[in-house]
């Protein structure tokens, strides 16, 4: 059973984000901001645009899936039956990889550093909005006790939001008693936002397998998001993410689990990457 770490005062309220200067951003998407790299589609969106999408879907009572791609997902996708369905269902696919941002720029696509988008990039702004707007947020994932502890800590900081966590340690087989119980708990809570953090590809498969049984909510696979909120894992400084070296922080923190992901899997993407480069060269030759 997970034990909550000591020493941090989870009830300390964060600064009011509304007092900060806000960078302007477009509220309408452009066609060239949906691109294909390594054979897959991604959306070049900054964190503010992701949260605008979340807000609009909640206000309209619409179900929406926000997926994400990084080198790990691109490696897993052709090797994991059923995983592709999640991306086919997704309304938005975040680009969660600074190296891929650099690669899209190499290809001449319309990417910028601020298009790197993941939970840790927009978490503070998200929870500030959830607090002000009274959103109901449910997280499914993590070891026993982790999601509950994270929800308690977040609730202390953001009392205006209704936040709950459910363990990810259950039999996710469709029709199993454990899966049926989780789906019932999700329906009873009626979330505006459903975070699913079971790691790739389990979280993507679970969402796709159960999408018809899930309520009209914004649904996001977010990996170990609540592990960070509970203090189980330490997040890398955000400057490391912006520089594209966050993977080094994570690798040194958990080398046994992550060595293959960061040091082996990317080599399998060289073929598709070279294909993209050749296509970009041909495209530039025919452009006026």
SERO-4910 file (N, C-alpha, C, O; in steps of 0.05 Angstrom, whole numbers):
BEGIN
 pado doro    nc1    nc2    nc3   cac1   cac2   cac3    cc1    cc2    cc3    oc1    oc2    oc3
  Unk    A     17    -24      0      0      0      0     18     25      0     38     26     14
  Unk    A     10     44    -16     25     68    -18     23     85      7      1     87     19
  Unk    A     45     96     17     46    114     40     53    142     30     72    146     15
  Unk    A     37    162     38     41    189     30     67    200     41     73    196     65
  Unk    A     84    214     24    108    226     34    102    249     53     81    262     51
  Unk    A    121    254     71    117    275     91    134    299     82    152    297     66
  Unk    A    128    322     95    145    345     92    134    367     74    144    389     74
  Unk    A    114    361     57    103    381     39     75    389     48     59    372     56
  Unk    A     70    415     48     44    425     56     26    427     31     28    447     16
  Unk    A     10    407     27     -7    406      3    -29    427      3    -41    432    -18
  Unk    A    -34    439     26    -57    458     28    -49    486     21    -66    504     20
  Unk    A    -23    491     16    -15    518      9    -26    525    -19    -21    512    -38
  Unk    A    -41    547    -20    -54    555    -45    -33    566    -64    -15    581    -56
  Unk    A    -35    558    -90    -16    569   -110    -22    598   -116    -44    607   -110
  Unk    A     -4    612   -128     -9    640   -136    -32    641   -156    -37    622   -171
  Unk    A    -47    663   -156    -69    666   -175    -58    671   -203    -45    692   -208
  Unk    A    -62    652   -221    -51    654   -248    -64    677   -264    -52    686   -283
  Unk    A    -87    686   -256   -101    707   -271    -86    734   -269    -91    751   -286
  Unk    A    -69    736   -249    -54    761   -246    -30    763   -265    -18    784   -268
  Unk    A    -23    741   -278      0    740   -296     -7    750   -324    -30    748   -332
  Unk    A     13    761   -337      9    768   -365      5    742   -382     18    722   -377
  Unk    A    -14    743   -400    -20    719   -416    -11    724   -445    -15    745   -456
  Unk    A      1    703   -456      9    705   -484    -15    701   -502    -32    683   -497
  Unk    A    -18    718   -522    -41    714   -541    -38    688   -556    -16    679   -562
  Unk    A    -61    677   -563    -60    653   -580    -86    652   -597   -106    664   -589
  Unk    A    -84    638   -619   -108    637   -637   -129    618   -625   -122    597   -613
  Unk    A   -154    625   -629   -175    608   -620   -187    591   -642   -207    576   -638
  Unk    A   -176    593   -666   -185    577   -688   -160    562   -700   -139    574   -703
  Unk    A   -164    537   -706   -142    521   -716   -137    526   -745   -156    532   -760
  Unk    A   -113    523   -754   -106    525   -783   -100    497   -794    -89    481   -779
  Unk    A   -107    492   -819   -102    465   -830    -73    457   -829    -68    433   -824
  Unk    A    -54    475   -832    -26    467   -832    -16    461   -805      7    452   -802
  Unk    A    -32    464   -784    -24    457   -757    -31    428   -750    -26    419   -727
  Unk    A    -43    414   -769    -46    385   -766    -27    372   -786    -31    376   -811
  Unk    A     -7    358   -777     14    348   -794     18    318   -791      9    306   -771
  Unk    A     33    306   -809     40    278   -807     70    275   -805     85    286   -821
  Unk    A     78    260   -785    107    254   -781    109    225   -774     93    214   -758
  Unk    A    129    212   -785    134    183   -780    108    167   -784    103    147   -771
  Unk    A     93    176   -804     69    161   -812     44    166   -795     23    154   -800
  Unk    A     46    184   -775     23    189   -758     15    218   -757     32    236   -763
  Unk    A    -10    224   -750    -20    251   -749    -17    263   -722    -23    250   -702
  Unk    A     -7    288   -720     -6    302   -695    -16    331   -699    -16    341   -721
  Unk    A    -24    343   -677    -34    371   -678    -13    389   -664     -5    384   -642
  Unk    A     -5    410   -679     14    429   -668     -3    449   -652    -13    469   -662
  Unk    A     -4    444   -626    -21    461   -608     -5    468   -583     11    452   -573
  Unk    A     -8    493   -574      5    501   -549    -13    495   -526    -37    491   -530
  Unk    A     -3    495   -502    -20    488   -479    -45    504   -476    -66    493   -470
  Unk    A    -44    530   -482    -68    547   -480    -90    537   -499   -114    539   -492
  Unk    A    -82    528   -522   -102    518   -541   -114    492   -532   -138    487   -537
  Unk    A    -98    475   -520   -109    450   -509   -130    456   -488   -152    444   -488
  Unk    A   -124    475   -470   -143    481   -449   -168    495   -459   -190    492   -448
  Unk    A   -166    511   -480   -189    523   -493   -207    500   -504   -231    502   -502
  Unk    A   -195    480   -517   -210    458   -527   -225    443   -504   -248    437   -506
  Unk    A   -211    439   -482   -223    426   -459   -247    442   -449   -269    431   -445
  Unk    A   -243    468   -446   -264    485   -436   -288    485   -454   -311    483   -444
  Unk    A   -284    487   -480   -307    487   -499   -322    461   -498   -347    461   -500
  Unk    A   -308    439   -497   -322    413   -496   -338    409   -471   -360    399   -471
  Unk    A   -327    418   -448   -342    416   -423   -367    433   -424   -389    424   -416
  Unk    A   -364    458   -434   -387    476   -436   -409    464   -454   -433    469   -450
  Unk    A   -401    450   -475   -420    439   -494   -430    411   -486   -448    400   -498
  Unk    A   -418    400   -464   -426    373   -456   -418    351   -475   -431    331   -477
  Unk    A   -396    356   -490   -387    337   -510   -365    319   -500   -348    327   -484
  Unk    A   -365    294   -509   -343    277   -504   -320    283   -524   -325    287   -547
  Unk    A   -296    283   -514   -273    288   -531   -249    273   -520   -245    272   -496
  Unk    A   -233    262   -538   -209    248   -530   -185    265   -539   -183    273   -562
  Unk    A   -167    270   -521   -142    284   -527   -119    264   -522   -112    258   -499
  Unk    A   -108    254   -544    -86    234   -542    -60    249   -545    -59    273   -547
  Unk    A    -38    234   -545    -12    247   -548      7    227   -561      5    203   -558
  Unk    A     26    238   -576     47    222   -589     75    231   -579     80    255   -576
  Unk    A     91    211   -574    120    215   -570    135    192   -583    122    176   -596
  Unk    A    160    190   -579    175    169   -592    166    141   -583    166    122   -598
  Unk    A    159    139   -557    150    113   -546    124    105   -559    121     81   -567
  Unk    A    105    123   -562     79    115   -574     83    108   -603     70     89   -613
  Unk    A    100    123   -617    105    117   -645    118     90   -649    114     76   -670
  Unk    A    134     82   -630    146     55   -631    125     34   -625    124     13   -639
  Unk    A    108     38   -605     88     18   -597     66     14   -617     56     -8   -620
  Unk    A     58     36   -631     33     35   -647     32     12   -667     12     -2   -667
  Unk    A     52      8   -684     50    -14   -703     54    -41   -690     50    -62   -704
  Unk    A     62    -42   -665     68    -67   -652     47    -75   -631     49    -96   -618
  Unk    A     26    -59   -628      5    -64   -608    -22    -64   -621    -33    -43   -626
  Unk    A    -33    -88   -625    -60    -90   -637    -80    -75   -620    -81    -78   -596
  Unk    A    -97    -59   -633   -118    -45   -619   -111    -17   -610   -128     -1   -604
  Unk    A    -85    -10   -609    -77     16   -599    -84     38   -618    -91     60   -610
  Unk    A    -83     32   -644    -89     53   -664   -118     63   -662   -123     86   -669
  Unk    A   -136     47   -652   -164     56   -650   -166     81   -632   -183     98   -638
  Unk    A   -150     83   -612   -151    107   -594   -145    132   -610   -158    152   -607
  Unk    A   -125    130   -627   -117    154   -643   -137    160   -665   -140    183   -673
  Unk    A   -151    140   -674   -172    144   -694   -196    158   -680   -211    173   -694
  Unk    A   -200    153   -655   -222    165   -640   -216    193   -630   -233    209   -624
  Unk    A   -190    200   -628   -181    225   -616   -188    249   -633   -186    249   -657
  Unk    A   -197    270   -619   -202    296   -633   -177    312   -635   -174    328   -654
  Unk    A   -159    308   -616   -133    323   -615   -112    303   -607   -116    286   -590
  Unk    A    -88    306   -620    -65    290   -613    -42    308   -607    -30    320   -625
  Unk    A    -36    312   -581    -14    329   -573     13    318   -582     16    294   -587
  Unk    A     32    336   -585     59    327   -592     76    330   -567     84    352   -559
  Unk    A     81    307   -554     94    307   -528    123    298   -531    132    277   -521
  Unk    A    139    314   -546    167    307   -551    181    330   -563    175    338   -586
  Unk    A    201    341   -549    217    363   -561    234    353   -584    236    367   -604
  Unk    A    246    329   -583    260    319   -607    242    318   -632    251    323   -654
  Unk    A    217    310   -628    198    309   -651    191    338   -661    187    342   -685
  Unk    A    191    357   -642    187    385   -651    210    393   -669    205    405   -690
  Unk    A    234    387   -660    258    394   -677    256    380   -704    264    391   -725
  Unk    A    247    355   -704    245    340   -729    225    352   -748    230    354   -772
  Unk    A    202    360   -737    182    372   -754    192    398   -766    185    405   -789
  Unk    A    208    413   -751    220    438   -762    240    431   -785    241    446   -805
  Unk    A    255    410   -781    273    401   -802    258    395   -827    268    399   -849
  Unk    A    234    384   -825    218    377   -848    205    401   -861    192    399   -882
  Unk    A    208    424   -848    196    448   -859    167    452   -852    152    467   -865
  Unk    A    158    439   -831    130    442   -822    128    465   -802    148    477   -794
  Unk    A    104    472   -795     99    497   -780    100    492   -750     81    499   -736
  Unk    A    121    481   -740    124    476   -712    141    497   -698    159    509   -710
  Unk    A    136    500   -672    151    519   -656    156    505   -629    142    486   -622
  Unk    A    176    514   -613    181    501   -587    157    500   -569    154    481   -554
  Unk    A    139    520   -570    116    520   -552     95    500   -560     75    497   -546
  Unk    A     99    486   -582     80    465   -590     85    439   -575     69    420   -578
  Unk    A    106    437   -560    109    414   -543     88    415   -521     86    435   -507
  Unk    A     72    394   -518     48    396   -501     44    370   -487     41    348   -499
  Unk    A     44    371   -460     39    348   -444     28    357   -417     28    381   -411
  Unk    A     18    338   -401      5    345   -375     22    363   -358     13    383   -347
  Unk    A     48    357   -356     66    373   -339     69    402   -350     77    420   -335
  Unk    A     64    406   -375     66    433   -387     42    451   -381     44    475   -380
  Unk    A     18    438   -377     -6    454   -373    -20    448   -346    -42    457   -342
  Unk    A     -7    433   -329    -20    424   -304    -29    447   -287    -52    447   -277
  Unk    A    -12    467   -282    -19    489   -264    -43    505   -275    -61    512   -260
  Unk    A    -42    511   -301    -64    526   -313    -89    510   -313   -111    521   -308
  Unk    A    -87    484   -318   -111    467   -317   -124    467   -290   -148    471   -288
  Unk    A   -108    463   -269   -121    461   -242   -132    488   -233   -151    489   -218
  Unk    A   -119    510   -242   -130    536   -236   -157    540   -249   -176    550   -236
  Unk    A   -160    531   -274   -185    533   -288   -206    514   -275   -229    522   -271
  Unk    A   -198    490   -268   -216    471   -256   -227    482   -229   -250    478   -222
  Unk    A   -209    495   -214   -217    507   -189   -237    529   -192   -257    531   -178
  Unk    A   -232    547   -212   -250    570   -216   -277    561   -227   -298    573   -221
  Unk    A   -277    541   -244   -301    534   -258   -316    510   -246   -337    502   -255
  Unk    A   -305    499   -224   -319    478   -210   -320    452   -225   -340    437   -223
  Unk    A   -300    446   -241   -300    421   -256   -298    397   -238   -287    398   -216
  Unk    A   -309    375   -248   -307    349   -235   -285    333   -250   -288    328   -274
  Unk    A   -264    326   -235   -241    313   -248   -236    286   -235   -234    284   -210
  Unk    A   -235    265   -251   -230    238   -241   -205    227   -254   -201    230   -278
  Unk    A   -188    215   -237   -164    202   -247   -166    172   -242   -172    164   -219
  Unk    A   -161    156   -262   -160    127   -259   -132    117   -266   -123    120   -289
  Unk    A   -118    107   -246    -91     97   -251    -74     97   -226    -82    107   -205
  Unk    A    -50     87   -229    -31     86   -207    -35     63   -188    -56     49   -190
  Unk    A    -16     59   -170    -18     38   -150    -40     45   -130    -48     68   -128
  Unk    A    -48     25   -114    -68     29    -93    -59     52    -75    -37     52    -64
  Unk    A    -76     71    -71    -71     93    -53    -59    118    -67    -62    140    -56
  Unk    A    -46    115    -89    -32    137   -102    -53    158   -112    -50    182   -106
  Unk    A    -73    149   -127    -92    167   -139   -108    181   -117   -115    204   -119
  Unk    A   -115    166    -95   -130    178    -73   -114    199    -59   -124    221    -53
  Unk    A    -88    194    -54    -71    214    -41    -68    238    -59    -69    261    -49
  Unk    A    -63    234    -85    -60    257   -103    -86    273   -104    -84    298   -103
  Unk    A   -109    260   -104   -134    275   -104   -138    291    -79   -148    314    -80
  Unk    A   -130    280    -56   -132    295    -31   -114    319    -31   -122    341    -22
  Unk    A    -90    316    -41    -71    338    -41    -80    360    -60    -79    384    -54
  Unk    A    -90    352    -83   -100    372   -103   -126    386    -92   -129    410    -96
  Unk    A   -143    371    -79   -167    382    -68   -161    403    -47   -176    423    -44
  Unk    A   -140    399    -32   -132    419    -11   -123    445    -24   -127    467    -13
  Unk    A   -110    443    -48   -100    467    -61   -122    479    -79   -122    504    -83
  Unk    A   -140    463    -89   -160    473   -108   -188    464    -98   -200    447   -110
  Unk    A   -198    476    -77   -223    467    -65   -247    472    -82   -268    460    -77
  Unk    A   -246    489   -102   -269    493   -119   -274    471   -139   -296    469   -149
  Unk    A   -255    453   -143   -258    430   -161   -265    405   -145   -257    402   -122
  Unk    A   -281    388   -157   -287    362   -145   -267    342   -158   -268    336   -182
  Unk    A   -249    330   -141   -228    314   -151   -228    287   -137   -231    286   -113
  Unk    A   -226    266   -152   -226    239   -141   -207    221   -157   -202    226   -180
  Unk    A   -196    201   -143   -177    183   -156   -185    154   -151   -194    147   -129
  Unk    A   -181    137   -172   -187    109   -170   -162     93   -177   -147    101   -196
  Unk    A   -156     72   -163   -133     56   -168   -133     44   -197   -154     37   -207
  Unk    A   -110     42   -209   -107     30   -235   -101      0   -234    -98    -13   -254
  Unk    A   -100    -11   -209    -94    -39   -206   -120    -55   -205   -131    -61   -184
  Unk    A   -130    -61   -229   -155    -77   -231   -153    -93   -257   -137    -86   -275
  Unk    A   -169   -113   -260   -170   -129   -284   -184   -113   -306   -209   -109   -304
  Unk    A   -169   -103   -325   -180    -86   -346   -193   -101   -369   -201    -89   -389
  Unk    A   -195   -128   -367   -207   -143   -388   -237   -135   -391   -251   -135   -371
  Unk    A   -246   -129   -415   -274   -122   -419   -292   -143   -408   -289   -167   -414
  Unk    A   -312   -135   -392   -331   -153   -380   -323   -165   -353   -339   -178   -340
  Unk    A   -298   -161   -345   -289   -171   -319   -302   -156   -296   -312   -134   -300
  Unk    A   -303   -168   -272   -315   -155   -249   -301   -129   -242   -314   -109   -236
  Unk    A   -274   -130   -244   -259   -106   -237   -264    -83   -257   -268    -60   -248
  Unk    A   -265    -89   -282   -270    -69   -302   -299    -58   -300   -303    -34   -303
  Unk    A   -318    -76   -295   -345    -67   -292   -348    -48   -268   -363    -29   -270
  Unk    A   -334    -54   -246   -336    -38   -222   -324    -10   -227   -335     10   -218
  Unk    A   -301     -9   -242   -289     17   -248   -307     34   -266   -311     58   -261
  Unk    A   -318     21   -286   -336     36   -304   -361     47   -289   -370     69   -294
  Unk    A   -371     31   -270   -393     41   -254   -385     64   -236   -400     84   -234
  Unk    A   -361     63   -225   -351     86   -208   -348    111   -225   -353    133   -216
  Unk    A   -338    107   -250   -335    130   -268   -361    143   -274   -365    167   -273
  Unk    A   -381    126   -281   -407    137   -287   -420    151   -263   -433    171   -266
  Unk    A   -417    139   -239   -428    151   -215   -416    178   -209   -430    196   -200
  Unk    A   -390    182   -215   -377    207   -209   -385    228   -229   -385    252   -223
  Unk    A   -390    220   -254   -398    239   -275   -377    261   -279   -383    284   -274
  Unk    A   -352    254   -287   -331    274   -289   -335    292   -314   -347    284   -334
  Unk    A   -325    316   -311   -322    333   -335   -296    326   -349   -294    327   -374
  Unk    A   -276    318   -333   -250    310   -344   -242    283   -332   -243    280   -308
  Unk    A   -235    265   -350   -226    238   -341   -197    234   -349   -191    232   -373
  Unk    A   -179    233   -330   -151    227   -334   -148    196   -331   -157    185   -311
  Unk    A   -135    184   -350   -129    155   -348    -99    152   -349    -86    157   -369
  Unk    A    -88    142   -326    -59    140   -323    -50    112   -317    -44    105   -294
  Unk    A    -49     95   -337    -41     67   -334    -16     60   -349     -8     37   -350
  Unk    A     -3     81   -361     20     75   -377     13     66   -405     -8     54   -409
  Unk    A     30     71   -424     26     62   -451     34     32   -454     54     24   -442
  Unk    A     19     16   -468     -6     23   -483    -32     16   -468    -53     19   -479
  Unk    A    -29      8   -443    -53     -1   -428    -74     20   -427    -98     14   -430
  Unk    A    -66     45   -422    -87     66   -419   -101     72   -446   -125     76   -446
  Unk    A    -86     71   -468    -99     76   -494   -118     53   -501   -140     57   -511
  Unk    A   -110     28   -495   -127      5   -501   -152      6   -484   -174      0   -493
  Unk    A   -149     14   -458   -172     14   -440   -193     35   -449   -217     30   -450
  Unk    A   -183     59   -457   -202     79   -466   -216     70   -491   -241     72   -493
  Unk    A   -201     59   -511   -214     50   -536   -233     27   -531   -255     27   -543
  Unk    A   -227      9   -513   -244    -14   -508   -270     -6   -494   -290    -19   -497
  Unk    A   -269     16   -478   -292     22   -461   -305     49   -469   -321     60   -453
  Unk    A   -298     60   -492   -307     87   -499   -338     89   -498   -348    110   -489
  Unk    A   -352     69   -506   -382     71   -507   -394     71   -479   -416     80   -475
  Unk    A   -379     61   -460   -389     60   -432   -380     84   -416   -389     87   -393
  Unk    A   -364    101   -427   -354    124   -412   -373    148   -416   -385    151   -437
  Unk    A   -375    166   -396   -393    189   -398   -382    210   -417   -359    208   -426
  Unk    A   -398    230   -423   -390    252   -440   -371    270   -424   -380    287   -408
  Unk    A   -346    265   -428   -325    279   -413   -301    283   -432   -300    271   -453
  Unk    A   -283    301   -424   -258    303   -439   -240    282   -427   -234    281   -403
  Unk    A   -230    264   -444   -215    240   -435   -186    242   -445   -181    246   -469
  Unk    A   -168    240   -426   -139    243   -433   -123    220   -421   -124    216   -397
  Unk    A   -108    205   -437    -87    187   -426    -63    204   -417    -52    219   -433
  Unk    A    -56    202   -391    -36    220   -380    -13    206   -365      2    218   -351
  Unk    A    -11    179   -368     11    166   -355     12    169   -326     -8    166   -312
  Unk    A     35    177   -315     40    178   -286     33    206   -275     45    214   -255
  Unk    A     14    220   -286      7    247   -277      3    248   -247     13    266   -233
  Unk    A    -14    230   -236    -20    231   -208      2    220   -190      3    226   -166
  Unk    A     21    205   -202     45    198   -187     61    223   -179     71    225   -157
  Unk    A     61    242   -198     75    267   -192     59    283   -171     71    294   -153
  Unk    A     33    283   -174     16    299   -155     17    287   -127     15    301   -107
  Unk    A     20    260   -125     22    247    -99     50    248    -87     54    241    -64
  Unk    A     70    256   -103     97    256    -94    112    230    -97    134    227    -86
  Unk    A    100    211   -111    113    185   -115    137    188   -134    158    176   -130
  Unk    A    133    204   -155    154    209   -174    160    239   -174    142    256   -169
  Unk    A    185    246   -179    192    274   -181    194    282   -211    207    268   -227
  Unk    A    180    303   -218    180    312   -245    206    327   -252    217    341   -235
  Unk    A    215    324   -276    239    339   -285    232    368   -286    210    376   -291
  Unk    A    252    386   -281    248    414   -285    238    420   -313    247    407   -332
  Unk    A    219    439   -316    208    443   -342    228    453   -363    223    450   -387
  Unk    A    250    466   -354    270    475   -373    283    451   -387    291    453   -410
  Unk    A    284    428   -374    295    404   -386    276    394   -409    285    385   -430
  Unk    A    250    397   -404    231    390   -426    234    408   -449    234    399   -472
  Unk    A    237    434   -444    240    453   -466    266    449   -482    266    454   -506
  Unk    A    287    439   -469    312    434   -483    313    406   -495    331    400   -510
  Unk    A    293    389   -489    293    363   -501    309    342   -486    317    322   -498
  Unk    A    316    347   -461    333    328   -446    318    317   -421    331    306   -403
  Unk    A    292    320   -420    277    309   -398    280    279   -396    280    268   -374
  Unk    A    284    266   -419    288    237   -419    312    229   -403    312    208   -391
  Unk    A    333    246   -403    357    239   -387    350    239   -357    359    221   -342
  Unk    A    335    258   -348    326    259   -320    311    234   -313    317    221   -292
  Unk    A    292    226   -330    276    202   -324    293    177   -326    289    158   -310
  Unk    A    311    176   -345    328    152   -348    345    148   -323    347    125   -314
  Unk    A    358    169   -313    374    166   -289    357    159   -265    367    146   -246
  Unk    A    332    168   -264    315    162   -241    305    133   -242    301    122   -220
  Unk    A    302    121   -265    291     94   -267    304     80   -291    290     74   -310
  Unk    A    330     74   -290    344     63   -313    334     35   -321    333     29   -345
  Unk    A    327     19   -302    319     -9   -309    294     -9   -325    292    -24   -345
  Unk    A    275      8   -318    249      8   -333    251     23   -359    237     16   -378
  Unk    A    267     44   -360    266     62   -383    290     60   -403    290     74   -423
  Unk    A    309     43   -397    332     41   -415    323     34   -444    331     47   -463
  Unk    A    307     13   -446    298      5   -473    282     27   -487    285     31   -511
  Unk    A    265     41   -472    249     62   -484    266     84   -496    260     93   -518
  Unk    A    286     93   -482    301    116   -490    326    109   -506    336    126   -521
  Unk    A    337     85   -503    362     79   -516    360     58   -538    379     54   -553
  Unk    A    338     44   -540    334     23   -560    312     30   -580    316     29   -604
  Unk    A    288     36   -569    265     40   -586    269     61   -608    260     57   -631
  Unk    A    282     84   -602    284    105   -623    298     95   -649    293    105   -670
  Unk    A    316     75   -646    330     65   -670    310     53   -690    316     52   -714
  Unk    A    288     42   -680    268     30   -698    253     50   -714    238     43   -733
  Unk    A    256     76   -707    242     97   -722    259    111   -743    249    129   -756
  Unk    A    283    101   -746    301    114   -766    290    111   -794    291    129   -810
  Unk    A    280     87   -801    269     83   -828    246    102   -834    248    116   -855
  Unk    A    225    104   -818    204    123   -824    214    152   -824    204    168   -839
  Unk    A    234    158   -807    245    186   -807    259    192   -833    255    214   -844
  Unk    A    274    174   -843    288    178   -869    267    181   -891    271    197   -910
  Unk    A    245    166   -890    224    169   -910    212    197   -909    206    209   -930
  Unk    A    208    208   -885    198    235   -882    218    256   -894    209    275   -907
  Unk    A    243    252   -889    264    270   -899    264    270   -930    265    291   -942
  Unk    A    263    246   -941    263    244   -971    238    258   -982    240    272  -1003
  Unk    A    215    254   -969    190    267   -979    192    297   -977    183    312   -994
  Unk    A    205    307   -955    208    336   -952    227    347   -973    222    369   -984
  Unk    A    248    333   -980    266    342  -1001    252    343  -1028    255    363  -1043
  Unk    A    236    323  -1034    221    323  -1059    201    346  -1060    197    359  -1081
  Unk    A    188    351  -1038    169    372  -1036    182    400  -1041    171    417  -1055
  Unk    A    205    404  -1030    219    429  -1034    228    433  -1063    229    456  -1072
  Unk    A    234    412  -1077    243    414  -1104    220    423  -1123    225    437  -1143
  Unk    A    196    416  -1116    174    423  -1134    160    449  -1126    144    460  -1141
  Unk    A    166    459  -1102    155    484  -1093    167    507  -1108    191    507  -1114
  Unk    A    151    528  -1115    161    551  -1130    180    567  -1113    191    587  -1122
***
